[in-house]
Amino acid sequence: MAKKKQIGRRVEGWKAKSWYKIYTPDNIGRVYLGDTVANEPEKLIGRVMVAQLSEIANDYSKQHIKMKFSITSVAGDSANTDFIGHEVTRDYIRALIKRRTSRIDANVSFVTQDGRKTRLTVTCFTLSRANDSQQHELRRLLIDETLKFGTSCDLNLLVNGIISGDISKEFFKKAKEIFPTRRVEIIKSKVELPKKV
């Protein structure tokens, strides 16, 4: 049976919606991420955008890092975001894993100085296979160093340290004193958005 024609004028779905430009937070340089569409600005809040760090920083060597942002506010046709985490691609991690070597992961949760709950996954890749006691020692070092650094800085400093790789370099210097280490990477981070009062 044929549908009855609608009486009266109806605004088409797409025509009723507006386009908004999405930007990274100011501490990452307020870089344009792309456009999104919504019929009301409030419906944008909470949407998650994923972008490669190479596009944000204009550095092709960082294409293996995916940055995650959540839209937190809308002003006019601009949507502002907050950093909620990053992740290193699986292909990149797979390329770092070699035979007869060890991979040591440390999952560390802490609260930054500005009160942001954060969880980092720090991974150490060794040059040769480490025994259990050496792996425990390396994991303890990664946990201790991550807690020391994470609780003594704010989120901006932490994010910039992850992006530049400075945190990984510092951890690498200390890890290689315990056991021959090839690389230390922060492969994942997750940041909780502050609760609105």
SVG drawing of the C-alpha trace seen along z (x, -y; Angstrom):
<svg xmlns="http://www.w3.org/2000/svg" viewBox="-2 -32 75 48">
<polyline fill="none" stroke="black" stroke-width="0.4" points="0.0,0.0 1.3,-3.4 2.2,-5.9 0.0,-8.9 1.7,-12.2 2.5,-14.5 0.3,-17.5 2.2,-20.8 5.8,-21.8 8.5,-19.6 12.1,-20.7 14.5,-18.1 16.7,-16.3 20.0,-17.6 18.8,-21.1 17.8,-21.4 21.4,-20.7 24.4,-23.0 28.1,-22.3 30.6,-22.9 34.4,-23.2 36.3,-21.1 39.5,-22.2 42.1,-20.6 42.7,-22.1 44.7,-25.3 47.6,-23.5 48.1,-21.4 48.0,-24.5 44.3,-24.8 44.6,-22.8 41.6,-22.3 40.5,-18.7 37.5,-18.6 33.8,-19.3 30.8,-17.6 27.1,-18.1 24.3,-18.4 20.9,-20.0 21.6,-21.4 25.0,-22.4 24.2,-20.5 24.2,-17.2 27.9,-17.7 29.0,-17.5 30.7,-14.2 31.4,-13.3 34.9,-11.7 37.2,-12.7 40.3,-10.6 43.2,-12.1 46.7,-11.1 49.4,-13.0 51.2,-13.5 48.3,-15.6 48.2,-17.7 51.9,-18.3 52.8,-18.3 55.4,-15.6 55.2,-12.5 57.3,-10.4 54.4,-10.5 51.8,-8.9 51.7,-5.8 50.1,-7.8 46.3,-8.2 45.1,-11.1 41.6,-11.1 39.6,-14.2 36.1,-14.8 34.0,-17.8 33.4,-19.7 31.9,-23.1 30.5,-24.9 30.9,-28.6 29.2,-29.8 30.2,-27.3 33.4,-26.2 33.5,-23.0 36.2,-22.9 37.7,-19.7 39.6,-18.2 42.3,-15.5 41.0,-12.1 43.8,-9.8 46.1,-8.4 47.0,-5.0 50.0,-3.7 48.9,-1.6 49.2,2.2 51.4,2.3 54.0,0.1 54.0,2.2 54.3,5.4 57.3,4.0 59.1,3.3 58.6,6.9 61.6,9.1 62.4,12.8 64.3,13.7 63.5,10.4 61.1,9.3 58.2,6.9 57.4,5.5 54.1,3.7 53.2,1.5 49.7,0.1 49.7,-2.9 46.8,-5.0 47.3,-8.3 45.9,-11.8 47.7,-14.8 48.4,-18.0 45.3,-19.6 43.1,-16.7 42.7,-14.7 42.4,-10.9 44.9,-9.4 45.9,-5.9 49.1,-5.2 50.4,-2.0 54.2,-2.1 56.0,0.6 59.7,1.5 61.3,3.5 64.6,5.2 67.5,6.2 67.6,9.8 65.4,12.0 65.2,10.9 64.6,13.4 61.7,13.0 63.5,11.0 64.9,8.6 61.4,8.2 60.0,7.5 62.7,4.9 62.0,3.2 58.3,3.1 58.8,1.7 61.0,-1.0 58.4,-2.0 55.6,-2.1 57.7,-4.2 58.9,-6.6 55.4,-7.0 53.8,-7.7 56.6,-10.2 56.3,-12.1 52.5,-11.9 51.6,-13.1 54.1,-16.0 52.8,-17.6 49.6,-18.9 47.8,-17.4 49.3,-19.9 52.8,-19.0 52.0,-15.3 50.4,-15.5 53.3,-17.6 55.7,-15.0 53.9,-12.2 53.7,-14.0 57.4,-15.0 58.6,-11.6 60.6,-13.3 59.0,-11.1 59.8,-7.9 63.4,-9.1 63.8,-9.7 62.4,-6.3 64.7,-4.7 67.8,-6.2 66.9,-4.7 65.7,-1.3 68.9,-0.6 70.9,-0.9 69.0,2.2 69.0,4.2 69.9,3.7 66.9,1.9 66.0,1.1 63.0,-1.2 60.5,-2.5 57.1,-3.7 53.9,-5.1 51.6,-3.0 48.3,-4.1 46.8,-6.8 43.3,-7.5 42.2,-10.7 38.9,-11.2 37.1,-14.4 36.5,-16.6 33.0,-16.2 30.7,-19.2 29.3,-20.6"/>
</svg>
